[in-house]
Amino acid sequence: MSGKRERQRWLIRQASMADAEAVCHMFNHDDVFPNTLQLPFSSLSDWQQRLERMDHGHHMLAACHPETPEALLGLIGLHPVAASARVAHVRTIGLAVHPDYAGQGIGSQLLRAAIDLADNWLNVTRLSLGVYSHNHRAIDLYERHGFVREGLSRGISFGHGRYLDSLEMARLHPRLEQAIEAQRESNETGIHHLSQQGNTRC
């Protein structure tokens, strides 16, 4: 390996309240909101409130052109799944890219930045997301970045006059995978031991 860092085409920065209008505009796009849980005609005040939550365990990263860092082209959010400390190691992801810039690597660069933030700075070991089962392009993107399919939530959303299925996906940090595997082996050993005890008593 050369050890050289991959060249990043887009500027990734923290989203701020100043991005609220651009975020609102993007999520009201006819090619964006149908692929989310958002309703059409979301308001600017709604997005201002969401961006304010970044100080409460929520993190949002924006993708921009290096020469125009104020112009938002894509957004990724890492959000707690609950207030309980028992799920402090988990975040759920939401990703959107402006359709005018689709296919230019913005989604991949945002995902890499979010994974780096989770792995190396937040000590998050499980990243989960839901994606509509018909959104094959997004599914391919997530799978290329290590997300695996865990299940299907049938009829979880309603849009375009029909019920939609969501494919549930997750990426586990190797530390979590190793802990789960060790726990599974421990459980199997314990079950085998109990089984042997039962045979002795018979």
Salt bridges, closest charged atoms under 4 A:
GLU6 OE2 - ARG112 NH2 3.71
ASP19 OD1 - ARG13 NH2 2.76
ASP100 OD2 - HIS98 ND1 3.73
ASP119 OD2 - ARG171 NH2 2.84
GLU143 OE2 - ARG149 NE 2.68
GLU150 OE1 - ARG126 NH2 2.79
GLU181 OE2 - ARG184 NH2 2.49
GLU188 OE2 - ARG184 NH1 2.50
